Amino acid sequence: MTTPLLLPQRKTVRVSGKRAVDEVLAGQREVRQLVEAVRHTLSLPDSRRDPTQPKPAQPKGKSIRALHFLLQDQTQQASFSWHADADDIGHEGIHMTTVIVSLSDVHSCMRMWGFQPHLFRGCGSACAFAGAALHESVPTLGACVPVRKVAFFIA
């Protein structure tokens, strides 16, 4: 009897590039609605002629350059140590904004260098910061309830 091959699960789904993000937004109404709420909260204008249409998915100007869908669980595969998103995404940090939105009803946490931790208090809780800011996930030890988040990288 052979033992089954165990493969690690993918805990981060990355969508890179404006064109790929536009395809996700055009095809996924729920993601598009979340993006619209984020743009509204950040006072980013929507210059499309008809914002109700799925295409073009994003207006000209500041737009989402990448999306990361995260599943944070006891494996800690999608929990990140100190890093700056601008380096990872390849944009100048002073011109990039990172927005992280919790998609779970579970509390979770992150922190930026020199600041107190930010608590995500459940679904819809969010944090926006400069892409050059050094930050990390705060692991939840012994967490048995997975936390889902989406990160938007706007430049």
C-alpha positions as CSV (number, residue, x, y, z in Angstrom):
1,M,0.0,0.0,0.0
2,T,1.4,3.4,-1.0
3,T,1.0,6.5,1.1
4,P,-0.9,9.3,-0.7
5,L,1.1,12.2,-1.9
6,L,0.3,15.3,0.1
7,L,0.5,18.6,-1.8
8,P,0.3,21.9,-0.1
9,Q,-2.9,23.9,-0.8
10,R,-2.7,27.2,-2.5
11,K,-3.6,29.9,0.0
12,T,-3.0,33.0,-2.2
13,V,-4.5,33.6,-5.6
14,R,-2.8,36.4,-7.4
15,V,-4.2,38.4,-10.3
16,S,-1.5,40.6,-11.8
17,G,-1.7,43.4,-14.3
18,K,-4.5,45.9,-15.1
19,R,-5.8,43.8,-18.0
20,A,-6.1,40.6,-15.9
21,V,-7.8,42.6,-13.1
22,D,-10.2,44.1,-15.6
23,E,-11.2,40.5,-16.7
24,V,-11.9,39.5,-13.1
25,L,-14.0,42.6,-12.5
26,A,-15.9,42.2,-15.7
27,G,-16.8,38.6,-14.9
28,Q,-17.3,38.7,-11.1
29,R,-20.1,41.1,-10.1
30,E,-19.4,40.7,-6.3
31,V,-15.8,41.6,-6.7
32,R,-16.7,44.6,-8.9
33,Q,-19.2,45.8,-6.3
34,L,-16.5,45.5,-3.6
35,V,-14.1,47.5,-5.8
36,E,-16.7,50.2,-6.3
37,A,-17.2,50.5,-2.5
38,V,-13.4,50.8,-2.0
39,R,-13.1,53.5,-4.7
40,H,-16.0,55.4,-3.2
41,T,-14.5,55.2,0.3
42,L,-11.2,56.5,-1.0
43,S,-12.9,59.3,-3.0
44,L,-11.5,57.9,-6.3
45,P,-13.8,59.2,-9.1
46,D,-15.4,56.8,-11.6
47,S,-15.0,58.4,-15.1
48,R,-16.7,55.6,-17.0
49,R,-19.6,56.7,-19.2
50,D,-21.9,54.0,-17.7
51,P,-20.7,52.7,-14.3
52,T,-23.3,50.0,-14.3
53,Q,-21.7,48.2,-17.3
54,P,-19.0,45.6,-16.6
55,K,-16.7,46.9,-19.3
56,P,-14.5,48.8,-19.1
57,A,-14.0,47.4,-15.7
58,Q,-12.0,50.3,-14.4
59,P,-11.9,54.0,-15.2
60,K,-8.8,55.9,-16.4
61,G,-6.5,57.2,-13.8
62,K,-5.8,55.3,-10.6
63,S,-6.8,51.7,-11.0
64,I,-6.2,48.3,-9.4
65,R,-2.9,46.9,-10.8
66,A,-3.1,43.6,-8.9
67,L,-5.5,41.6,-6.6
68,H,-4.5,39.0,-4.0
69,F,-7.2,36.7,-2.6
70,L,-5.9,35.3,0.7
71,L,-6.9,32.3,2.8
72,Q,-5.2,32.6,6.2
73,D,-5.4,29.5,8.4
74,Q,-3.3,27.4,10.8
75,T,-0.8,26.7,8.0
76,Q,0.2,30.4,8.0
77,Q,0.9,30.1,4.2
78,A,-0.9,33.4,3.5
79,S,0.4,35.2,6.5
80,F,3.3,37.4,5.6
81,S,6.3,38.6,7.6
82,W,7.5,42.2,7.2
83,H,7.4,43.4,3.6
84,A,6.4,46.4,1.4
85,D,3.8,45.8,-1.3
86,A,5.3,48.3,-3.7
87,D,8.4,46.1,-3.9
88,D,6.4,43.0,-4.5
89,I,4.1,44.6,-7.1
90,G,6.7,46.6,-8.8
91,H,5.3,50.1,-8.4
92,E,6.7,53.2,-6.7
93,G,5.2,53.0,-3.2
94,I,4.5,56.7,-2.9
95,H,2.1,56.4,-5.8
96,M,0.5,53.1,-4.8
97,T,-2.2,52.4,-2.2
98,T,-2.8,49.0,-0.7
99,V,-6.3,48.2,0.6
100,I,-7.0,45.0,2.5
101,V,-10.6,44.0,3.1
102,S,-11.7,41.1,5.3
103,L,-14.2,38.8,3.7
104,S,-14.8,36.8,6.9
105,D,-16.8,37.3,10.1
106,V,-13.7,36.3,12.1
107,H,-11.4,38.9,13.8
108,S,-7.9,39.1,12.4
109,C,-4.9,41.5,12.7
110,M,-2.1,43.2,10.8
111,R,0.4,45.8,11.7
112,M,2.5,48.5,10.1
113,W,6.0,49.3,11.3
114,G,5.9,51.8,14.2
115,F,2.1,51.5,14.8
116,Q,-0.2,49.5,17.0
117,P,-1.8,46.5,15.3
118,H,-4.9,47.0,13.1
119,L,-7.8,44.8,14.0
120,F,-10.1,43.6,11.3
121,R,-13.4,43.3,13.2
122,G,-15.2,41.0,10.6
123,C,-16.5,41.0,7.1
124,G,-16.1,44.4,5.4
125,S,-13.5,45.7,7.9
126,A,-10.6,47.3,5.9
127,C,-7.3,49.0,6.1
128,A,-5.7,51.3,3.5
129,F,-2.1,52.5,3.5
130,A,0.8,53.5,1.3
131,G,2.2,50.6,-0.7
132,A,5.7,51.5,0.5
133,A,4.7,51.0,4.2
134,L,6.5,48.1,5.9
135,H,3.8,45.8,7.3
136,E,3.1,42.2,8.3
137,S,0.3,39.8,9.1
138,V,-0.2,39.1,12.8
139,P,-0.5,35.3,13.0
140,T,-3.4,33.9,15.0
141,L,-1.9,31.1,17.0
142,G,-4.0,28.0,17.0
143,A,-6.6,29.5,14.7
144,C,-9.0,26.8,13.5
145,V,-11.3,29.2,11.7
146,P,-9.9,30.3,8.3
147,V,-9.9,34.1,7.5
148,R,-10.4,35.2,3.9
149,K,-9.2,38.6,2.7
150,V,-8.6,40.4,-0.5
151,A,-5.8,42.9,-1.1
152,F,-6.1,45.6,-3.8
153,F,-3.0,47.4,-5.1
154,I,-4.1,50.7,-6.6
155,A,-1.7,52.9,-8.6
